[in-house]
Amino acid sequence: MNKISAQLLNNKIGIIPHDTVPGIVAIMNEDNAIKINKIKKRDHNKGFIILIPNLTFLNSLTQNISKETQKIIATHWPGPLTIIFKKKPSISS
């Protein structure tokens, strides 16, 4: 993992093991999104799954988190939780 971390910090793409299928990972930016879409031969209009390490990072990406969603986060996170958020306008599509 140290080797992959170093590669990611140098704006490279990595592949990591996961419980179901290997994951393609990168630091979140538009150039890496383009690279991943090319690697996967994927439609550029599809979104990405973003792993959220903490609430500060979550708040930097999202807008208008409802009180109900905040309660769900407080109860079940960290843990296996999937929530779809509306991104901030400053985040590239």
C-alpha positions as CSV (number, residue, x, y, z in Angstrom):
1,M,0.0,0.0,0.0
2,N,2.9,2.4,0.6
3,K,4.0,2.0,-3.0
4,I,0.5,2.7,-4.2
5,S,0.2,5.7,-1.9
6,A,3.4,7.2,-3.2
7,Q,2.2,6.6,-6.8
8,L,-1.1,8.3,-6.1
9,L,0.6,11.3,-4.6
10,N,2.5,11.6,-7.8
11,N,-0.8,11.8,-9.7
12,K,-0.6,8.2,-11.0
13,I,-3.5,5.7,-11.3
14,G,-3.5,2.7,-9.0
15,I,-5.3,-0.6,-8.7
16,I,-6.1,-1.9,-5.2
17,P,-7.7,-5.1,-3.9
18,H,-11.3,-4.9,-2.7
19,D,-13.8,-7.4,-1.3
20,T,-15.5,-7.9,-4.7
21,V,-13.5,-6.6,-7.6
22,P,-10.2,-4.7,-7.8
23,G,-10.6,-0.9,-7.6
24,I,-9.0,1.7,-9.8
25,V,-8.0,4.6,-7.6
26,A,-6.5,8.1,-8.0
27,I,-6.3,11.5,-6.4
28,M,-9.6,13.3,-7.2
29,N,-9.0,15.7,-10.1
30,E,-10.2,16.1,-13.7
31,D,-7.0,14.8,-15.3
32,N,-7.2,11.5,-13.4
33,A,-11.0,11.2,-14.2
34,I,-10.1,11.4,-17.9
35,K,-7.3,8.8,-17.5
36,I,-9.6,6.4,-15.7
37,N,-12.4,6.8,-18.2
38,K,-9.9,6.0,-21.0
39,I,-8.5,3.0,-19.1
40,K,-12.0,1.6,-18.6
41,K,-13.3,2.7,-22.0
42,R,-16.1,4.3,-19.9
43,D,-18.6,7.0,-20.8
44,H,-17.3,10.4,-19.5
45,N,-20.8,11.3,-18.4
46,K,-20.9,8.6,-15.7
47,G,-20.1,9.7,-12.2
48,F,-17.5,8.2,-9.8
49,I,-17.6,6.6,-6.4
50,I,-15.6,8.7,-4.0
51,L,-14.5,7.2,-0.7
52,I,-15.0,9.8,2.0
53,P,-12.5,9.7,4.9
54,N,-14.2,12.2,7.2
55,L,-17.0,14.8,7.6
56,T,-14.7,17.7,6.7
57,F,-13.9,16.1,3.3
58,L,-17.6,15.3,2.8
59,N,-18.6,18.9,3.5
60,S,-16.0,20.1,1.0
61,L,-17.7,18.1,-1.8
62,T,-21.4,18.3,-1.0
63,Q,-24.2,20.8,-0.5
64,N,-27.4,20.9,1.4
65,I,-27.1,17.8,3.5
66,S,-30.5,17.3,5.1
67,K,-31.0,16.9,8.9
68,E,-32.3,13.4,8.3
69,T,-29.2,12.4,6.3
70,Q,-27.0,14.0,9.0
71,K,-28.7,11.7,11.6
72,I,-28.1,8.6,9.4
73,I,-24.4,9.6,9.0
74,A,-24.1,10.1,12.8
75,T,-25.6,6.7,13.5
76,H,-24.0,4.5,10.8
77,W,-20.7,6.2,9.8
78,P,-18.0,5.1,9.7
79,G,-19.3,1.9,8.4
80,P,-20.7,0.3,5.2
81,L,-22.9,3.2,4.2
82,T,-23.8,4.5,0.7
83,I,-25.4,7.9,0.3
84,I,-25.8,9.8,-2.9
85,F,-25.2,13.6,-2.5
86,K,-25.6,16.6,-4.6
87,K,-22.1,17.9,-5.4
88,K,-21.1,21.5,-4.9
89,P,-21.1,23.5,-8.2
90,S,-17.3,23.9,-7.8
91,I,-16.7,20.1,-8.2
92,S,-16.2,19.1,-11.8
93,S,-18.7,16.8,-13.4
